Amino acid sequence: GVLDPLGMVIGEGPGADEDRRGIPFVGRAGQYLDKWLDAIEVTREKNAFIGNIVKCRPPGNRDPKPVESDACISYLREQIELIRPRTILSVGRIASGLLIGTPAGIGSLRGRTYYYDGIPLIPTYHPSAVLRNPDLRRPVWEDLKRLGALFEELQSETEQTEV
């Protein structure tokens, strides 16, 4: 992954493909996520880092239990500190809720910008949810445009300070 990326994407945990390969978001949902990022000119190779709240796949692909999330969240906090992303895109209810600090559903969380340790955080639906329900494509696109606008702001700030 890239250090000091424009964006860090944080999901809930690895699925079967991810667990097998040891890389986050490599299955169908991950390929779909890459398309989303591509639409706002972000790639894993260039300016994005992709991670998860829990690092191991919960049995039967169930939601991680609070004790599992709690065990991994300090690792994620450290990761965020080391990677120093300029923005965070959280995908899905679990990742978004943990980072924002609320049990609210993703439908009510999305559409706003939050802050995690001073880093702008934009929550959106998980790519696997959008694969199941194409009606979610429009709200996700709105969230991605919000993220893209943040990137532009950050890049123009960087260019101004470099001159």
Salt bridges, closest charged atoms under 4 A:
ASP4 OD2 - ARG84 NH2 3.65
ASP17 OD1 - ARG20 NH2 2.51
ASP34 OD1 - ARG44 NE 2.87
ASP63 OD2 - ARG93 NH2 2.79
GLU68 OE1 - ARG62 NH1 2.90
GLU142 OE1 - ARG110 NH2 3.26
ASP143 OD2 - ARG110 NE 2.89
